[in-house]
């Protein structure tokens, strides 16, 4: 499915090795208690707390470091590859681990310095509920990795394989002998696109159902690694903070619940999705940083005016403490975002992934903040400007440009990529599909766009705009018109400092570069093609696809 299709679909699920199947077989949450719940309880084997969910799942948590050391479902062990456990980050080290049972719930608490982590089991469910409370940056990133034994599941998303024979970048991007590339980074999905990830095979499904990511960073369109498979086994991730191509500072506080869910092969119950889950059973467990539904509020918008109905719109809320988002209804732009922590937020309206409106909104516990119709000023959407010609759409993404879809799950050197060079002729009908989604100083700097102007157009000065979605190593465009007029090198906007274009992500900070081209730069012969050359300017970066580069949103010449 293309990125454009993903945006139209909105929230998606993601399954490896099997279909997302609806029906009674899919129930794995509170809707499907087991008749064998009488066995619910825990024991201590000396090294681990052993939790029997009273259904078909028994799991173990190390008393030393809080690792998940065993996941036995229907008598089969699924945990472990390469001698590694499942855990926060790459393992927390020596921790204080305690356990308590409160009626039909068992809670395992792990304390590692200022970080608190929790596992919970509910009687009769084949689920493990997890929370992670990170109070500061003493643990560098925050992720939970479910490590699954090799051979347990098939793999129908091969781009996540990490055991291709040749390393081509940073010990985490690989190439097969046929030239296709592989990396754990290549997920194809944005956070907004999925509720769960996992595998299904042989009548067993193993999934991680994501949290609402309220304490994560990067917003609804952020991309990060979700899963990978190698010769030693597979990993499913819940990324709570990830520094790769990150646009925001790290947020601290409790994240969760996210859920490790076993099923009989179907999808996890929709009752486990963050938008649907009832967590009132956890209100009295004493989880550090936990805020019940009664301590949260909601934002509802009557509608959004001034939309371009050809695009999906998303509304985001963000401040230094939390982030949330919701889809705007296609018919009128109505939106509702629930479960919001009290506070004042910047509300952003996105056309596709392009911010076109911002305002401030305050949320109170137990209340709904209702907003009258938001009207996006016409001037806020660059796509509304009258252009002599335009390449791409102003939607905050490189969708439609050459290689754009492939770059969310492959390295630019991949054999499946079309040539990164080649010039573009306005009026050919292939302007966007022929223009590369990414430009690099070492690879294709100097792409040429050919176009004609009428006598009246050539007699006037014009503004040329280049919209970008991210940049690597301060890459930014400098233009030359007809080999006679050269723009100044623009200042680089704020962008992530890590890799982006080579690890499956174009998501950075959208920015529009504008160039005032004087009338003297144009050709007066209306039958001749003017030339626009776009170079990548930067003194940083290394070579090839790690040289300074940028991702393109749209290019146009205004009337």
Secondary structure, DSSP 8 states (H G I E B T S, - for coil): --HHHHHHH-S----BSS----SGGG--STT---TTGGG-EEEE-SSEEEEE-SSSEEEEEETTT--EEEEEETTEE-B-BTTB-BEETT---S-EEEEEEETTEEEEEEEETTEEEEEEEETT-SEEEEEEEE-STTSSSEEEEEEEETTSS--S-GGGB---SEEEETTTEEE-TTS-EEETT-----GGG-SEEEEEETTEEEEEE----TT-SS-TT-----EEEETTEEEEEEEEE--TT--S----EEEEEEEEEEESSS---GGGSTTT---GGGTTS--TT---GGGEEEEEES-EES--TTS-EEEEEE-SS-EEEEE--TTT--EEEEEEESEEEEEEEEETTEEEEEEEEEE-TT-EEEE--EE--GGG-GGGS-EEEEEE-SSSS-TTSBTTTGGGSS-TT-TTS--S---EETTSS-HHHHSBSEEETTTTTTEEEEE---HHHHTS-EEEEEEEEEEETT-EEEEEETTTEE----------SS--TTTT---S--EEEEEEE-GGGS-S-TTS-EEEEEEEE-S-B-SGGGBSEEEEEEEEEE-
